[in-house]
Amino acid sequence: MTVKIETKQQAEDFLAQYDYFLFDCDGVLWLGDHLLPKVTETLNFLKASGKKLIFVTNNSTKSREAYLKKFAKFGLTNVSKNEIFGSAYASAIYIKKILKLSTNKKIFVVGEHGIEQELHELGYSTIGGTDPELTNMPADFNALEAPFIKNVDPAVSLVLAGLDTRINYYKLAAALQYLHDPAVTFLATNIDSTFPNKGKVLPGAGSIIQSIAYASGRTPRSCGKPNQEMMEAIKAEHGFDPARAVMVGDRLNTDMKFGRDGGLGTLLVLTGIEPEARVVDLQGTEEEVKYYASKLGDLYELVVENRE
Amino acid sequence: MTVKIETKQQAEDFLAQYDYFLFDCDGVLWLGDHLLPKVTETLNFLKASGKKLIFVTNNSTKSREAYLKKFAKFGLTNVSKNEIFGSAYASAIYIKKILKLSTNKKIFVVGEHGIEQELHELGYSTIGGTDPELTNMPADFNALEAPFIKNVDPAVSLVLAGLDTRINYYKLAAALQYLHDPAVTFLATNIDSTFPNKGKVLPGAGSIIQSIAYASGRTPRSCGKPNQEMMEAIKAEHGFDPARAVMVGDRLNTDMKFGRDGGLGTLLVLTGIEPEARVVDLQGTEEEVKYYASKLGDLYELVVENRE
């Protein structure tokens, strides 16, 4: 059964069930450039109530440090680095704690600075990534004569790919040279096909990764929602009981699936892309959502402000 | 039943059945930088016998003009432009004669000069492609502010994608803006995942196209072997009877499938990647090859040189 949280009692019953609150960000906390109503108050109230908050985002271009700045821009200064779980960090944790890759091994990166930064923080050496030698190709560039094609580094035992708005043929070809070796692991930060940006829809990490997957004939594991590799990474870091955790999001096929597949409770907010009718229609199906609310801020308004 | 051509009689029987000879190039005429034995003599002999020759290649980066130069480099100076069918030209013919796209419509190109050249020869205007504005992105490039993202050209009604060793995020994102419109046709020159080059395996046209396909959620028709769009284009240009035509190639899953699906005879030569045992094993199956020979030059050696 799906419960719409509309009364103080419903909100209190919901809150009493969970100690860990995992949040999607865009569509839940903010929409594009605008913070949603009562988000600051709700997050502070949850923290004051002893709840543990984790912010989960598929964005792979930003490190946790960079994401903190985004929170601060919205005035959410009460958030700390260890509460943020981007897919770059999730991938780094997955490599370290689940795959247990030795830090003697190198990682070839297709992606932006956020990925490199998270890997370096966990002690890994990377090649590729934002290296100017791969990014700034001269007009007379010849891939075959280029160092990353001619000489593969035998210390590389994993290729991690994410969104890279500086992608080029050289990077794709270099990643392929490593993936010819089946002993080299192929991992994706996330496989989102697109992302919205200022009214436009742009190619996402998945569209970069799909290119490498097709050339190599290999399918990577993905550390982004809804894939459970991200959940495993979060659990490896925070060690919570899924029965005492809830995933809060605005998308059925990513956030809600992510929570459901991980055995967590689910709360869908209607401030993103899903219409209420769709949520109601899913009652009794496998995709049923446990709770939904008009907006995240309703929790604060109902419990603290005693809104009728 | 599969016949291995080993005697003069077998070679003559084979030749008598066909007026049109479609040839794959690499692995049949040459291998990398080396012309295979008696190829020049065989092609001249076939022409002198009144046979019509068509050279079919999935390479989309070269126009027919550029391909002629490659033939000339091997001393094959007896080949003319209208005997060459690359996937760039096949795509242009397919657009003109099968899709019947008006030349008032523009084509957005992801690919190299060969594609643009073939489209221009058939009267089409292209945008994208090798335009320096898309290819030479400055370090501080911002896709959202760039003209191809901000302003889609309403005259574009087709996106043609092929191999582009100068691919970048801007080109991928621009192609996606056009493909958001379901009225815009999505066409691929070919979907080869990789191609060999001087001992290395590099990403092929298909790996560029797969990126755009994944982002747009659309699957293009492909004008390369083994897809029959290329056969339709060849027929639209040369108008032959499939029963009087044979496809000569070195690959079962591209060349032989291409000929078989088109209702042509098939001749596999063992100078490429397939071993003889594999060809023999396929007898009696759906993938059975009609004829095979150790090399293309056997036809000349058996019929003209009376080799025993």
Interface residues (C-beta under 8 A of the other chain):
Chain A: N136 M137 A139 A143 L144 I149 D164 T165 R166 I167 N168 Y169 L172 A173 L176 Q177 H180 S193 T194 N197 K198 K200 V201 L202 P203 G204 G206 S207 I208 Q210 S211 I212 A213 Y214 A215 G217
Chain B: N136 M137 A139 A143 L144 I149 D164 T165 R166 I167 N168 Y169 L172 A173 L176 Q177 H180 S193 T194 N197 K198 K200 V201 L202 P203 G204 G206 S207 I208 Q210 S211 I212 A213 Y214 A215 G217
